[in-house]
């Protein structure tokens, strides 16, 4: 999904920026639980070998056979085909490593920083295994997995903020950054978890659009293609938003007058287009309850998809 021209443009911009600002670099970090690559396992075991050699045999045994040997897509697909009991047993093992390392007392300075990162790497490995230990054939378990996923993403963002002090621009689908879970498949959103921890330090920015094209996987055949939708439905959030004089604009919903607040706090039909299309579900949301700021675009254009890496 993310192998597209816009992400290449973003990363190239970041590279150029960092060359011009070597003392104030920006970094691209992941916060999701979908994949823990082999480098994380190596970082954990290498650090254990250096700082906690008495634990190396135990950690090596617990991680045996878990590190991916294929690409992320194939690994995730194969992992979910494993028997549920095996996936649960794997999560027990990764959890034991995480708890084992979390209880260690690091030194100071560089040793402490390295310890924090090692624990976080072990945590990321366990986050993936724990998420995949749930039964994806049970709707209640799937909802639990989605709640766990949003909590994991929020936990990783707050960890990064706490231990680096860096300002963070979090990029995700509206459903994940909003405060209101307007999709019953997502019991609590990343945005809601972040507000619980960060309060007003977290600002949720949502996007809306009136019409346009986008890339998505076909829900019937999983093939990536360009789709186009016409004008937003009558009575929808987007229909009214598009009546504003400006085609594209930013709306700070924290400072709108009362008359606008009444409109923003009422739930209406809304676009909620994700990775798959067409989507038969009708979504409703009160924009003022979901986000702090809204960026509205009259028309959007599909990105240039570059194919499977």
QUIJOTA-V421526 format. One line per field, one symbol per residue. psi: psi as a letter, one per 20 degrees, with the letter a starting at -180 (. if undefined). A space follows every 50 residues. Layout:
BEGIN
psi: ???
END
This chain:
BEGIN
psi: gjmrhhhggghhggggghhhmijlqqqoqqjrjhporhhggggghghghg hmhiigggggghipjhpqjargggggghgiiqqghhhhhghgghhhgghg hhiqorbrchhgghgghgghghghghgghggiiqoiiohhhghhghgggh ggggghghggggihjqqpopprqhhhirhpnjoiinhprghgghhhgici ippporqqqgraqrqqppihikpprpqpqbqqqpirghgghiiqgqgprp ooiijqrhghggghjpprqqpmpbhqqqoippqqqohhihrhqpoppgpq qqropjrp.
END
